[in-house]
Amino acid sequence: MIAMTVTMKIKPEAAEILEKHVKSDDQLVLLALNDGSTKYSKMGGTCTIGANFQFVFVKQADPDYTIKIENNLDLNLYTAEPEMGFLEDNLVVNARNSTMSLSDDSGIIDGAVTVSDYEPEEVTEKDLLEGKTC
């Protein structure tokens, strides 16, 4: 495992959005890819590889998400090694018109970061046929 420290500044407009999902002081939050490569994404195919991120509020720790992201909201925030291929240190989350963006020292990583409360569900054949995965 890679030992590293990642920092994130969450600006006030984005903090308002995220804090609506916090249910307790020890709430776990994951910064996960939303491109079909994780169990937290319903996206599929190669249409969004590495382009989309999401904050996922979970009820229990995920052993794949062990990289702590230090942040100014003191969220219990983690990411995983595959996500780190797209991230640098000094992450910034901002929001404008209720749309969150994720950036780092190199520029904007994702201009439409989503937030969800994780409930396990499977992508169905119907989802695939209706194009809901891409």
BELPECOR-V43400 format. One record per backbone hydrogen bond with DSSP energy under -1.0 kcal/mol. NH is the residue of the N-H (numbers start at 0). CO is the residue of the C=O. If there is no record, write none. Layout:
BEGIN
NH_CO + NH_CO
END
This chain:
BEGIN
5_67 + 7_69 + 8_90 + 10_92 + 14_10 + 15_11 + 17_13 + 18_14 + 20_17 + 26_23 + 28_75 + 29_55 + 30_77 + 31_53 + 33_51 + 40_37 + 43_132 + 50_47 + 53_31 + 54_113 + 55_29 + 56_115 + 57_27 + 64_61 + 66_78 + 68_76 + 69_5 + 73_70 + 76_74 + 77_28 + 78_66 + 83_79 + 85_82 + 90_6 + 91_102 + 92_8 + 93_100 + 95_98 + 98_95 + 100_93 + 101_109 + 102_91 + 103_106 + 106_103 + 108_101 + 109_101 + 112_99 + 113_52 + 115_54 + 117_56 + 127_123 + 128_124 + 129_125 + 130_127 + 131_126
END
